[in-house]
């Protein structure tokens, strides 16, 4: 009974234009790559600093 109250639509929205979103995707991907490289560099620097301390 509950399933008969409302029908689900089969309408699909049109695909968005790929040309408008590509520059944003490239910018986001470049930012992610740079942030990963900065994080790896920071972790490497911390390991180098800790290993360099005289115990």
C-alpha positions as CSV (number, residue, x, y, z in Angstrom):
1,X,0.0,0.0,0.0
2,X,2.8,2.5,0.9
3,X,4.6,1.9,-2.3
4,X,1.5,2.8,-4.4
5,X,1.1,6.2,-2.8
6,X,3.9,8.0,-4.7
7,X,5.6,7.0,-7.9
8,X,9.2,7.6,-8.4
9,X,10.1,9.7,-11.4
10,X,12.3,8.4,-14.2
11,X,13.4,11.9,-15.3
12,X,17.1,12.3,-15.7
13,X,18.7,15.7,-15.8
14,X,20.9,16.5,-18.8
15,X,24.6,16.0,-18.4
16,X,26.5,19.2,-17.5
17,X,28.8,20.7,-20.0
18,X,32.3,19.4,-19.4
19,X,34.1,22.5,-20.7
20,X,32.9,24.7,-17.9
21,X,34.0,22.4,-15.1
22,X,37.4,21.3,-16.4
23,X,39.4,24.4,-15.3
24,X,38.0,24.1,-11.8
25,X,38.8,20.4,-11.6
26,X,42.4,21.1,-12.8
27,X,42.8,23.8,-10.2
28,X,41.5,21.6,-7.4
29,X,43.7,18.7,-8.6
30,X,46.8,20.9,-8.7
31,X,46.0,22.2,-5.2
32,X,45.6,18.6,-3.9
33,X,48.8,17.5,-5.4
34,X,50.7,20.5,-4.0
35,X,49.2,19.9,-0.5
36,X,50.2,16.3,-0.6
37,X,53.7,17.2,-1.6
38,X,53.9,19.9,1.2
39,X,52.6,17.4,3.7
40,X,55.2,14.8,2.7
41,X,57.9,17.4,2.9
42,X,56.8,18.5,6.3
43,X,56.7,15.0,7.6
44,X,60.1,14.3,6.1
45,X,61.4,17.5,7.8
46,X,60.0,16.4,11.2
47,X,61.6,13.0,10.9
48,X,64.9,14.5,9.9
49,X,64.8,17.0,12.8
50,X,63.9,14.3,15.4
51,X,66.6,11.9,14.1
52,X,69.1,14.8,14.2
53,X,68.5,15.5,17.9
54,X,71.2,14.2,20.2
55,X,69.7,11.8,22.7
